[in-house]
Amino acid sequence: MDQHSSDIVDYYTQHYREDQRLTGRPQARLEWIRTLELLRDLLPEPGARVLDVGGGTGAYARALVSAGHQVRLVDLVPGHVAHARAGQPSIDAQVADARALPYADDAFDAALLLGPLYHLVRRVDRLRALREAVRVTGPGGRVVAAVISRFAGALDFAATGRLDERTLAEARTLLTDGTNDPRIGFTHAYFHRVEEITDECRAAGLTEVVVHGVEGPAWTAAEAAIGGATEERVFGGALDLARVYSSEPALVASSVHLLAIGRVPAR
């Protein structure tokens, strides 16, 4: 394991509870609801063999198993794998690196990369992970990859009243350099523009690439409304707009997460 990977494992082992991520703030609730809706529409019929690469503690994998899919989860963090195995339903899971998947060619009907790409700072590593997902997915199957929008951090700081000179300076830097500064928050990460993830998916061999904005353009309003009288109404409106503008090119990048979907061509 290289130093970068060790740092990621340390972050999720010592400093962050991945198993609690999707149940708290409005942005996370929007991510959970919309990701499941998109997967429902994009994946094959129940019974499909789905590889969940970087699947964390298994939240999405459990939902897919409950929907009737055959899911295999891999994650770099041993604690995440243990958590996935221990939950109900238990998930078939093992420790592995997204850049070197321990599976045969065409072993799955679809592959998900809902976490690895934004932790791979170098383009060459992101392409390795995407190409591995393409390799293990049969022709005609879909690869679904999540990345974090280049603008998510600054929008989050503004919506929650935390934008200051330091975070504003980081926002300016991110306009030309997508590499996150861990001193500002989060950990080693790369934040994408829509055209970048589109290009990376195509470079990895995927066709019919479409990018969705997961949380939609009004997630910041939902965050700002926390504790107010209109909190749930604003959240409902944000969810409605996330559905309406899901793949609208002019608004996709306003989401926190971008979900890129491509099809594996005939070999």
C-alpha positions in Angstrom: 0.0 0.0 0.0 1.4 3.4 -1.0 1.6 6.4 1.4 -1.5 8.0 -0.2 -3.6 4.9 0.3 -2.3 4.6 3.9 -3.4 8.2 4.6 -6.9 7.5 3.3 -7.1 4.4 5.5 -6.0 6.4 8.5 -8.5 9.1 7.8 -11.4 6.7 7.7 -10.1 4.6 10.6 -9.2 7.4 13.0 -11.1 10.5 12.0 -14.3 9.8 10.2 -17.4 7.6 10.7 -18.4 6.6 7.2 -21.3 4.5 8.6 -23.0 7.7 9.8 -22.4 9.8 6.7 -25.7 9.4 4.9 -28.1 9.9 7.8 -27.4 13.4 9.0 -27.5 16.7 7.2 -29.8 17.6 4.2 -27.0 17.2 1.6 -26.4 13.7 2.7 -30.1 12.8 2.7 -30.4 14.1 -0.8 -27.4 12.1 -1.9 -28.8 8.9 -0.4 -32.3 9.3 -2.0 -31.1 10.5 -5.4 -28.3 8.0 -5.7 -30.7 5.1 -5.0 -33.2 6.5 -7.5 -30.6 6.8 -10.2 -29.2 3.3 -9.5 -32.8 1.9 -9.7 -33.2 3.4 -13.1 -29.7 2.6 -14.4 -28.9 -0.9 -13.2 -30.2 -4.1 -14.8 -33.2 -6.0 -13.5 -32.9 -7.5 -9.9 -30.6 -10.5 -9.9 -27.8 -8.7 -11.6 -24.2 -9.2 -10.5 -23.0 -5.8 -9.2 -19.5 -4.9 -8.0 -19.5 -2.1 -5.4 -16.0 -0.7 -5.6 -15.0 1.5 -2.6 -18.4 0.7 -1.1 -17.5 1.8 2.4 -19.5 0.2 5.2 -22.1 -1.1 2.8 -25.1 1.3 2.9 -25.7 1.2 -0.9 -24.8 -2.5 -1.2 -27.4 -3.4 1.4 -30.1 -1.5 -0.4 -29.2 -3.2 -3.7 -29.2 -6.7 -2.0 -32.6 -5.9 -0.6 -33.7 -5.0 -4.1 -32.6 -8.5 -5.3 -29.2 -7.9 -6.7 -26.1 -10.0 -6.1 -23.6 -7.6 -4.7 -19.9 -7.9 -4.0 -18.2 -5.1 -2.1 -14.6 -4.1 -2.1 -13.0 -1.3 -0.1 -9.5 -0.1 0.8 -10.4 0.3 4.5 -10.4 -3.0 6.6 -12.8 -1.5 9.1 -15.3 -0.7 6.4 -15.2 -4.2 5.1 -15.7 -5.6 8.6 -18.7 -3.3 9.1 -20.2 -4.4 5.7 -19.9 -8.0 6.6 -21.3 -7.6 10.1 -24.4 -5.6 9.1 -27.9 -6.9 8.1 -28.1 -8.2 5.5 -24.4 -9.2 5.6 -22.5 -8.1 2.5 -20.0 -10.3 0.6 -17.0 -8.0 1.0 -13.2 -8.0 0.9 -10.3 -5.5 1.1 -9.0 -4.5 -2.3 -7.7 -1.5 -4.2 -9.9 0.0 -7.0 -6.8 0.2 -9.2 -6.2 -3.6 -9.1 -9.5 -5.5 -8.7 -9.1 -9.3 -7.9 -11.7 -10.4 -10.4 -11.8 -12.0 -13.8 -12.8 -10.1 -17.0 -16.6 -9.7 -17.5 -17.3 -11.1 -14.0 -20.1 -8.6 -13.3 -23.1 -7.1 -15.0 -22.4 -3.6 -13.6 -19.8 -1.8 -11.5 -20.1 1.1 -9.1 -17.3 3.4 -8.0 -19.2 5.7 -5.6 -16.1 6.6 -3.6 -12.7 5.8 -5.0 -12.3 8.4 -7.7 -12.3 11.5 -5.6 -9.6 10.0 -3.4 -7.3 9.4 -6.4 -5.6 12.7 -6.9 -3.6 11.7 -10.0 -5.5 11.3 -13.3 -3.4 8.2 -14.1 -4.8 6.5 -11.0 -8.4 7.4 -11.7 -8.0 6.0 -15.2 -6.6 2.8 -13.8 -9.6 2.5 -11.5 -12.1 3.2 -14.2 -10.4 0.8 -16.6 -10.5 -1.9 -14.0 -14.2 -1.4 -13.6 -14.6 -1.6 -17.3 -12.5 -4.8 -17.4 -14.6 -6.7 -14.9 -17.9 -5.6 -16.3 -19.4 -7.5 -19.3 -20.1 -5.9 -22.6 -23.3 -3.8 -22.5 -23.0 -3.4 -18.8 -22.8 0.0 -17.0 -20.1 1.5 -14.9 -21.4 4.2 -12.5 -18.8 6.5 -11.0 -19.2 9.3 -8.4 -17.0 12.3 -8.1 -17.2 15.5 -6.1 -17.9 18.7 -7.9 -15.1 21.3 -8.1 -17.5 23.9 -6.5 -19.0 21.8 -3.7 -16.7 22.9 -0.9 -17.2 26.6 -1.4 -20.9 26.3 -1.8 -21.1 24.2 1.4 -19.1 26.8 3.4 -21.3 29.6 2.1 -24.6 27.7 2.8 -23.5 26.9 6.4 -22.0 30.3 7.2 -18.4 29.1 7.3 -17.1 31.0 4.2 -14.1 33.1 5.3 -11.0 34.5 3.7 -9.2 31.2 3.9 -12.0 29.1 2.4 -12.6 31.8 -0.2 -9.0 31.7 -1.2 -9.2 27.9 -1.6 -12.3 28.4 -3.8 -10.2 30.6 -6.1 -7.4 28.0 -6.2 -9.8 25.2 -7.1 -10.9 27.1 -10.2 -7.7 26.0 -11.8 -6.4 23.2 -9.5 -8.9 20.5 -8.3 -6.6 19.1 -5.7 -8.1 19.5 -2.2 -6.0 21.0 0.6 -6.6 18.7 3.6 -5.8 21.6 6.0 -9.1 23.2 4.9 -11.1 20.0 5.6 -11.8 16.5 4.4 -8.7 14.5 3.3 -6.6 13.9 0.2 -9.0 14.3 -2.7 -9.6 15.6 -6.2 -12.6 17.6 -7.2 -13.9 17.4 -10.8 -15.4 19.5 -13.4 -18.1 17.8 -15.5 -16.0 17.8 -18.6 -13.1 16.1 -16.7 -15.1 13.1 -15.5 -16.7 12.8 -18.9 -13.3 12.7 -20.6 -11.9 10.3 -18.0 -14.8 7.9 -18.5 -14.4 8.0 -22.3 -10.6 7.6 -22.0 -11.3 4.4 -19.9 -13.3 3.0 -22.8 -16.8 3.8 -21.8 -19.4 4.9 -24.3 -22.8 6.8 -24.0 -21.4 8.8 -21.1 -24.0 10.9 -19.2 -23.3 12.9 -16.0 -26.0 13.6 -13.4 -26.0 16.1 -10.6 -27.0 14.1 -7.5 -28.2 16.6 -4.9 -29.4 19.2 -7.4 -29.0 23.0 -7.4 -31.1 23.7 -4.3 -29.1 21.6 -1.8 -27.5 24.7 -0.4 -31.0 26.1 0.4 -31.8 22.9 2.3 -28.6 23.3 4.3 -29.3 27.0 5.1 -32.9 26.2 6.2 -31.8 23.8 9.0 -33.7 24.6 12.2 -36.1 27.0 10.5 -39.9 26.7 10.1 -39.6 25.8 6.4 -36.8 23.2 6.8 -38.8 20.2 5.5 -40.6 22.2 2.8 -37.3 23.5 1.5 -35.8 20.0 1.6 -38.8 18.7 -0.4 -38.3 21.4 -3.0 -34.6 20.7 -3.2 -35.4 17.0 -3.8 -38.0 17.9 -6.5 -35.5 20.1 -8.3 -32.7 17.4 -8.0 -35.0 15.1 -10.0 -36.1 17.7 -12.6 -32.6 19.1 -13.3 -30.7 15.8 -12.8 -28.9 15.9 -16.2 -29.4 19.5 -17.1 -25.9 20.6 -18.3 -26.2 24.1 -17.1 -26.9 23.0 -13.5 -25.2 19.6 -13.0 -22.0 21.1 -11.5 -24.0 22.8 -8.7 -24.5 19.5 -7.0 -22.0 18.1 -4.5 -21.7 14.8 -6.2 -21.6 14.1 -9.9 -22.6 10.7 -11.1 -21.1 9.6 -14.4 -22.7 6.6 -16.2 -21.2 4.9 -19.2 -21.7 1.7 -21.0 -19.0 -1.0 -21.6 -18.7 -1.6 -25.4 -18.4 -4.9 -27.1 -14.8 -6.2 -26.9 
